[in-house]
């Protein structure tokens, strides 16, 4: 229905009870169960789109965009580990489980990441040979469920990521519905085949930051101090969480904002718990700075930021705010072929549409990525998928370099908050950069206030 | 303590090796001790030979003692240990002569861990295999998220034990605290004493002959073969939370 025609008939939509809200109420009344879906928060929140770079001008020299070097490499976890990760680009692949994704999808992620010189990450459900075999740098997640956790995989990982939370659902565990608990998935997780599975939301053998210190020490002892230890938190109280993680001994802290995707959880959880990525980064950086470990050389703790990273501009903005690298999940799946319009008819058949599909939990993904159905999974060619992902990672990197050079930086990590301004008061307050055209940083101590130069 | 409860003092046990290495944790750093136990070269200390047994003295409550072992070896820890002793054990047989802190034998894959004293919280958490025997009491969350391990506790266990227990067997000769087996999957629990309360979806089940047989084998493995299996009650999953339903929301 054309909104203009409706308006001509005197029909005015409610901002409070919009069409999607009305549908949600009707669905709840009809089914008696909450909505479970994948993907991250869909609501509009202040994001990197609300920031702009101040390119070089009279007072700053830009670098020539084609010939002059602009570095992109990053070292993760040199603080304690004998073998830190040295990645060619500051974009990593986030943890997504085998179970949520097919084995071929995990293989494709490994192929794409390796071709681009970066790392990929296991997920809840253990390490698969497909993924290990194709991943030059593989981060092994240590999750509350400990599905498939075994010391052999721990030893063959390149880094260990202790997961406390996920941006889409800080405080919640994973869900995997029965149709995806295939024989192989069930075997890896030691679960009955076909049940609806909830992953634990808290670790079984430690509580609180003091215990985490001991847990990190144990993992180091088991792996003879070779592997960097990451700690991942869902963004809710990043200032405190990052400080506590560093005190506990983390080499790298991963902060995942609320736009970060998920295999499945309740819609109400995704949309109402956690804070936007933009709001999380400055808090995390502040914590690292106050501890003297932000970009501080050999004893530095690196910050990886995830949740809604889509473009090289997002990468550059996250890095400028203080992240050492970013992580992508949803965008990586799209690069593999998720929500591809060529499957439009099939998306319609499962009640969705290309560009809207988010039922990663139900196993009927037409693109063959978030499924355990062999026939559907066969639609994804892991070699071609890996190539698409590598292409996308290269574009992200080149875009970030383009911006860095325009700001006169010989390495993307030379970008800094001073290179940024905000388009809205909200984003200025969250990112702690001035509102464009002013020197006003809302909420900052000593900020000169609104206006021109205070 | 009855010497038969200490498997490394079992006179019928064939030694894996004739040689025993003595390491004093007040003299050799824990990091070096664990590296040696992993079969690595450590400074000027000679490498352990395959199957060479080890006695660790003066642990003094240290955390992460003898973790990540991955070869057949008998390791005896003389004293009390802190968190995660013998964590992720594979194939080794570890005996702790004192008490153990949080998460003893966490995520064990195979082999055995025996605690002659008491164990703190989360004993045997997430363990996939092997045998954990605690001759004293085990605190809260014993066998939490267990994934195939066998656990025998000579005394009692605390609250929230066998929470989300997926597979394996837990035997308790004493009592169990509140919320036993909450959200349990397919683990089998045998308790001789009182259970303060059962957790969500955990129910008492009939002891069929195969359960008596299974329980008897577990008790024997732990040195309690004289127990009457008829005095035990079996608990397991009612399997009513296996599929999401509005009525399952607590």
Boltz contact constraints between the chains, C-beta under 6 A:
constraints:
  - contact:
      token1: [A, 32]
      token2: [B, 246]
      max_distance: 6.0
  - contact:
      token1: [A, 33]
      token2: [B, 246]
      max_distance: 6.0
  - contact:
      token1: [A, 146]
      token2: [B, 126]
      max_distance: 6.0
  - contact:
      token1: [A, 149]
      token2: [B, 107]
      max_distance: 6.0
  - contact:
      token1: [A, 150]
      token2: [B, 109]
      max_distance: 6.0
  - contact:
      token1: [A, 151]
      token2: [B, 68]
      max_distance: 6.0
  - contact:
      token1: [A, 151]
      token2: [B, 88]
      max_distance: 6.0
  - contact:
      token1: [A, 190]
      token2: [B, 147]
      max_distance: 6.0
  - contact:
      token1: [A, 190]
      token2: [B, 166]
      max_distance: 6.0
  - contact:
      token1: [A, 190]
      token2: [B, 167]
      max_distance: 6.0
  - contact:
      token1: [A, 195]
      token2: [B, 242]
      max_distance: 6.0
  - contact:
      token1: [A, 196]
      token2: [B, 243]
      max_distance: 6.0
  - contact:
      token1: [A, 196]
      token2: [B, 244]
      max_distance: 6.0
  - contact:
      token1: [A, 200]
      token2: [B, 164]
      max_distance: 6.0
  - contact:
      token1: [A, 204]
      token2: [B, 122]
      max_distance: 6.0
  - contact:
      token1: [A, 204]
      token2: [B, 125]
      max_distance: 6.0
  - contact:
      token1: [A, 204]
      token2: [B, 126]
      max_distance: 6.0
  - contact:
      token1: [A, 204]
      token2: [B, 144]
      max_distance: 6.0
  - contact:
      token1: [A, 204]
      token2: [B, 145]
      max_distance: 6.0
  - contact:
      token1: [A, 205]
      token2: [B, 103]
      max_distance: 6.0
  - contact:
      token1: [A, 205]
      token2: [B, 106]
      max_distance: 6.0
  - contact:
      token1: [A, 205]
      token2: [B, 122]
      max_distance: 6.0
  - contact:
      token1: [A, 205]
      token2: [B, 125]
      max_distance: 6.0
  - contact:
      token1: [A, 214]
      token2: [B, 63]
      max_distance: 6.0
  - contact:
      token1: [A, 214]
      token2: [B, 83]
      max_distance: 6.0
  - contact:
      token1: [A, 217]
      token2: [B, 64]
      max_distance: 6.0
  - contact:
      token1: [A, 218]
      token2: [B, 64]
      max_distance: 6.0
  - contact:
      token1: [A, 218]
      token2: [B, 67]
      max_distance: 6.0
  - contact:
      token1: [A, 218]
      token2: [B, 84]
      max_distance: 6.0
  - contact:
      token1: [A, 218]
      token2: [B, 87]
      max_distance: 6.0
  - contact:
      token1: [A, 221]
      token2: [B, 34]
      max_distance: 6.0
  - contact:
      token1: [A, 221]
      token2: [B, 64]
      max_distance: 6.0
  - contact:
      token1: [A, 221]
      token2: [B, 67]
      max_distance: 6.0
  - contact:
      token1: [A, 222]
      token2: [B, 67]
      max_distance: 6.0
  - contact:
      token1: [A, 222]
      token2: [B, 68]
      max_distance: 6.0
  - contact:
      token1: [A, 222]
      token2: [B, 88]
      max_distance: 6.0
  - contact:
      token1: [A, 224]
      token2: [B, 35]
      max_distance: 6.0
